[in-house]
């Protein structure tokens, strides 16, 4: 029996994924499943570049604003929610379109990854947090690199969340994260995922990122972070996201406003570079040209979706 087809659109931040997905959804009677690890949080709107209310009213979006910023949300949680959303869309007779730039979330869906049930060790997490504060995050990065060098190839020295995850998995199971990933790919995937990546020139992408950050500041990013702090009386883990942790530094008077803005731009550009590195390793992705060819990109997606022969010259 033929598997239901699901379209997946990936790419770096600020590459135009949302615009392309919405236009495609209108054309094929689709609905969108967000694949972004920060857009799941309520109250975090400006810094996560969520689709506007107007955009969400035009096309239904799933997995946006589903949990509070102080809650924990794992890749396994995402997979469960996303698969449920995909099934709901298919039951309506519509086309699911998964859109986002969180590589781990994408892989959890398209490869049907099975996750080990790992209990959260609050005491060990506190030990890691204390060590990071006293010795610096780089010490934990180096520790994780000794344990699992393969996993650390794609993890930045500043990516605290993923560094801690590598250490916690090994602490709880005695198995490295990379080994767990290898064992967890079952090959049992319920849907036929067709994955498309947006390729965009670096200079254009970086300008879009810089402009987006300026707009975020003008639209009230600093006030958004202050509101979250006043609401929860603390800075939850979600506030480690790019754009949020830099504002926290500014609010704590550790950096100036100008330094904050430049730091957000720099960290976002670095993140976009890591996203592209991640996705370019995936040989199943069909690459689309950047922003000026949306209609042609939609045509390529529809040809692939309808089962026509793949256009090899559109691969990166």
C-alpha positions as CSV (number, residue, x, y, z in Angstrom):
1,X,0.0,0.0,0.0
2,X,1.4,3.4,-1.0
3,X,2.4,5.6,1.9
4,X,0.8,9.0,2.3
5,X,3.1,11.7,1.1
6,X,4.3,14.5,3.3
7,X,6.2,17.6,2.1
8,X,9.1,18.9,4.2
9,X,10.6,22.3,3.7
10,X,13.9,23.0,5.5
11,X,16.6,25.6,5.4
12,X,18.5,28.1,7.5
13,X,16.8,30.8,9.5
14,X,15.6,33.8,7.4
15,X,15.7,31.9,4.2
16,X,12.0,32.3,3.3
17,X,10.6,28.9,4.4
18,X,7.4,30.4,5.8
19,X,6.6,32.4,2.7
20,X,7.2,29.5,0.4
21,X,5.2,27.1,2.6
22,X,2.2,29.4,2.9
23,X,2.0,29.9,-0.9
24,X,2.3,26.2,-1.5
25,X,-0.3,25.4,1.1
26,X,-2.8,27.7,-0.6
27,X,-2.2,26.1,-3.9
28,X,-2.5,22.4,-2.8
29,X,-5.0,22.7,0.1
30,X,-2.3,22.1,2.7
31,X,-1.7,22.8,6.4
32,X,1.6,23.5,8.1
33,X,3.4,21.7,10.9
34,X,6.1,23.8,12.4
35,X,9.5,22.2,12.9
36,X,11.1,24.8,15.0
37,X,12.3,24.1,18.6
38,X,11.5,27.6,19.8
39,X,8.2,28.4,18.1
40,X,6.6,25.8,20.3
41,X,6.8,28.2,23.3
42,X,4.1,30.6,24.2
43,X,5.0,34.3,24.8
44,X,8.2,33.9,22.8
45,X,6.9,35.5,19.6
46,X,9.2,38.2,18.3
47,X,12.6,36.5,18.9
48,X,11.4,33.2,17.3
49,X,10.1,34.9,14.1
50,X,6.8,33.1,14.4
51,X,4.3,33.3,11.5
52,X,2.1,36.3,12.1
53,X,-1.5,35.9,13.3
54,X,-2.6,37.0,9.8
55,X,-0.5,34.2,8.3
56,X,-1.8,31.6,10.8
57,X,-5.4,32.7,10.1
58,X,-4.9,32.1,6.3
59,X,-3.3,28.7,6.8
60,X,-3.7,26.5,9.8
61,X,-0.4,25.9,11.7
62,X,0.4,23.2,14.2
63,X,3.0,23.0,17.0
64,X,3.1,26.8,17.6
65,X,2.4,28.2,21.1
66,X,1.8,24.7,22.6
67,X,3.8,24.9,25.9
68,X,5.0,27.5,28.4
69,X,8.6,28.7,28.3
70,X,9.5,27.0,31.6
71,X,8.4,23.5,30.4
72,X,10.8,20.9,29.1
73,X,10.2,19.6,25.5
74,X,12.3,16.9,24.0
75,X,12.8,15.7,20.4
76,X,10.7,12.7,21.3
77,X,7.9,15.0,22.5
78,X,8.1,16.9,19.2
79,X,8.0,13.6,17.2
80,X,4.8,12.5,19.0
81,X,3.1,15.8,18.5
82,X,4.1,16.2,14.9
83,X,3.0,12.7,13.9
84,X,-0.3,13.4,15.5
85,X,-0.7,16.7,13.6
86,X,0.3,15.0,10.3
87,X,-2.4,12.3,10.8
88,X,-5.0,14.9,11.7
89,X,-4.2,16.9,8.5
90,X,-4.4,13.7,6.3
91,X,-7.8,12.8,7.8
92,X,-9.1,16.1,6.6
93,X,-8.0,15.2,3.1
94,X,-5.4,17.9,3.1
95,X,-1.6,17.8,2.5
96,X,0.8,18.1,5.5
97,X,3.7,20.5,5.0
98,X,6.4,20.3,7.6
99,X,8.4,23.5,7.8
100,X,11.4,24.5,9.8
101,X,15.1,24.5,10.5
102,X,15.6,22.3,13.5
103,X,17.6,19.4,12.1
104,X,17.0,17.0,15.0
105,X,13.3,17.5,14.7
106,X,13.4,16.9,11.0
107,X,15.4,13.7,11.3
108,X,13.1,12.4,14.1
109,X,10.3,12.4,11.5
110,X,11.8,11.4,8.2
111,X,13.9,8.5,9.7
112,X,11.4,7.3,12.2
113,X,13.9,7.5,15.0
114,X,13.0,5.5,18.2
115,X,14.1,7.3,21.4
116,X,15.3,5.6,24.5
117,X,13.3,6.4,27.6
118,X,15.8,8.4,29.6
119,X,14.7,9.7,33.0
120,X,15.8,13.2,33.9
121,X,18.4,13.4,36.6
122,X,17.9,16.8,38.3
123,X,21.0,16.3,40.5
124,X,23.3,15.6,37.6
125,X,21.9,18.5,35.6
126,X,22.6,20.8,38.6
127,X,26.2,19.5,38.7
128,X,26.7,20.3,35.1
129,X,25.2,23.8,35.4
130,X,27.5,24.5,38.4
131,X,30.5,23.3,36.4
132,X,29.6,25.4,33.4
133,X,29.2,28.5,35.7
134,X,32.5,27.9,37.5
135,X,34.8,26.5,34.8
136,X,33.0,27.8,31.6
137,X,30.9,26.0,29.1
138,X,34.0,25.0,27.1
139,X,35.0,22.6,29.8
140,X,31.8,20.7,29.4
141,X,32.2,20.9,25.6
142,X,35.7,19.3,25.9
143,X,34.3,16.6,28.3
144,X,31.5,15.8,25.8
145,X,34.0,15.7,22.9
146,X,36.1,13.0,24.8
147,X,33.0,10.9,25.4
148,X,31.4,11.3,21.9
149,X,33.6,13.0,19.3
150,X,31.3,12.0,16.5
151,X,28.2,13.7,18.0
152,X,30.2,16.8,18.8
153,X,31.2,17.4,15.2
154,X,27.9,19.2,14.6
155,X,27.6,20.9,18.0
156,X,28.8,24.4,18.6
157,X,30.9,25.3,21.7
158,X,28.1,27.7,22.6
159,X,25.2,25.2,22.3
160,X,24.7,24.6,25.9
161,X,21.5,22.6,25.6
162,X,23.0,20.0,23.2
163,X,26.3,19.8,25.0
164,X,24.4,18.9,28.2
165,X,22.3,16.4,26.4
166,X,25.4,14.5,25.1
167,X,26.7,14.3,28.7
168,X,23.3,13.3,30.2
169,X,22.6,10.5,27.7
170,X,26.0,8.9,28.5
171,X,25.6,9.4,32.2
172,X,22.1,7.8,32.2
173,X,22.7,4.9,29.7
174,X,26.4,4.4,29.3
175,X,25.8,4.7,25.5
176,X,27.0,7.6,23.5
177,X,24.4,9.8,21.7
178,X,25.9,9.0,18.3
179,X,25.6,5.2,19.1
180,X,22.0,5.8,20.3
181,X,21.2,7.6,17.1
182,X,22.6,4.7,15.0
183,X,20.6,2.1,16.9
184,X,17.4,4.2,16.9
185,X,16.9,4.5,13.1
186,X,14.4,1.7,12.6
187,X,13.6,2.3,9.0
188,X,9.9,1.9,9.9
189,X,8.5,5.2,8.6
190,X,4.7,5.5,8.1
191,X,4.8,8.4,5.6
192,X,6.6,9.1,2.3
193,X,8.5,12.3,3.3
194,X,9.7,14.4,0.3
195,X,12.3,16.8,1.7
196,X,13.2,20.1,0.0
197,X,15.9,22.6,1.1
198,X,16.1,26.3,0.4
199,X,19.5,27.2,-0.9
200,X,20.4,30.9,-0.7
201,X,23.5,32.9,-1.3
202,X,25.4,33.6,1.9
203,X,25.6,37.4,1.4
204,X,21.8,37.6,0.8
205,X,21.1,35.4,3.8
206,X,23.3,37.3,6.1
207,X,21.7,40.6,5.1
208,X,18.2,39.1,5.7
209,X,19.4,38.0,9.1
210,X,20.8,41.4,10.0
211,X,17.6,43.1,8.8
212,X,15.4,40.7,10.7
213,X,17.3,41.3,14.0
214,X,16.9,45.1,13.5
215,X,13.2,44.6,13.0
216,X,12.9,42.4,16.1
217,X,14.5,45.1,18.2
218,X,12.2,47.7,16.8
219,X,9.2,45.5,17.3
220,X,9.9,45.0,21.0
221,X,12.2,42.1,21.6
222,X,13.7,43.6,24.8
223,X,10.2,44.1,26.2
224,X,9.2,40.6,25.3
225,X,12.1,39.2,27.3
226,X,11.3,41.5,30.3
227,X,7.7,40.3,30.2
228,X,8.7,36.7,30.3
229,X,10.9,37.4,33.3
230,X,8.2,39.2,35.1
231,X,5.7,36.4,34.4
232,X,7.9,33.5,35.6
233,X,10.3,35.3,38.0
234,X,13.2,33.5,36.4
235,X,14.8,32.9,33.1
236,X,13.7,29.4,32.0
237,X,15.8,27.1,29.8
238,X,14.0,28.3,26.7
239,X,15.6,31.7,27.2
240,X,18.9,30.2,26.2
241,X,17.6,30.6,22.6
242,X,19.5,33.0,20.3
243,X,18.1,36.5,20.7
244,X,16.9,35.9,24.2
245,X,20.1,35.1,26.1
246,X,21.7,38.1,24.6
247,X,18.8,40.4,25.8
248,X,19.2,38.8,29.2
249,X,22.9,39.8,29.2
250,X,21.8,43.4,28.3
251,X,19.1,43.5,31.0
252,X,21.7,42.3,33.5
253,X,23.9,45.2,32.3
254,X,26.7,42.9,31.2
255,X,26.7,44.3,27.6
256,X,25.5,47.5,25.9
257,X,22.5,47.7,23.7
258,X,24.7,48.0,20.6
259,X,26.8,45.0,21.7
260,X,23.6,43.0,22.3
261,X,22.3,43.7,18.8
262,X,25.6,42.8,17.1
263,X,25.9,39.7,19.2
264,X,22.4,38.5,18.2
265,X,23.3,39.1,14.5
266,X,26.6,37.2,14.8
267,X,25.1,34.2,16.7
268,X,22.2,34.0,14.3
269,X,24.6,34.0,11.3
270,X,26.6,31.2,13.0
271,X,23.4,29.3,13.6
272,X,22.4,29.6,10.0
273,X,25.8,28.3,8.9
274,X,25.4,25.3,11.2
275,X,21.9,24.6,9.8
276,X,23.2,24.6,6.2
277,X,26.1,22.3,7.2
278,X,23.6,19.9,8.8
279,X,21.1,19.8,5.9
280,X,23.8,19.5,3.2
281,X,24.9,16.2,4.7
282,X,21.4,14.8,3.9
283,X,21.6,13.3,0.4
284,X,17.8,12.9,0.3
285,X,17.2,16.6,0.2
286,X,16.2,18.2,-3.1
287,X,17.6,21.7,-3.2
288,X,15.7,24.7,-4.4
289,X,17.0,28.1,-5.5
290,X,16.6,31.0,-3.1
291,X,14.0,33.7,-2.7
292,X,13.4,35.0,-6.3
293,X,12.2,31.7,-7.7
294,X,9.2,30.8,-5.5
295,X,6.9,29.9,-8.4
296,X,9.5,27.7,-9.9
297,X,10.2,26.1,-6.5
298,X,6.5,25.4,-6.1
299,X,6.5,23.8,-9.5
300,X,9.5,21.6,-8.6
301,X,7.8,20.5,-5.3
302,X,4.5,19.7,-7.0
303,X,6.3,17.6,-9.7
304,X,8.1,15.6,-7.0
305,X,5.0,15.3,-4.9
306,X,2.9,14.1,-7.8
307,X,5.5,11.3,-8.4
308,X,7.2,12.5,-11.5
309,X,10.9,11.7,-12.0
310,X,13.2,13.7,-9.7
311,X,15.0,16.6,-11.2
312,X,18.6,15.8,-10.4
313,X,19.9,19.2,-11.5
314,X,17.9,20.8,-8.7
315,X,19.9,19.0,-6.0
316,X,22.6,21.0,-4.2
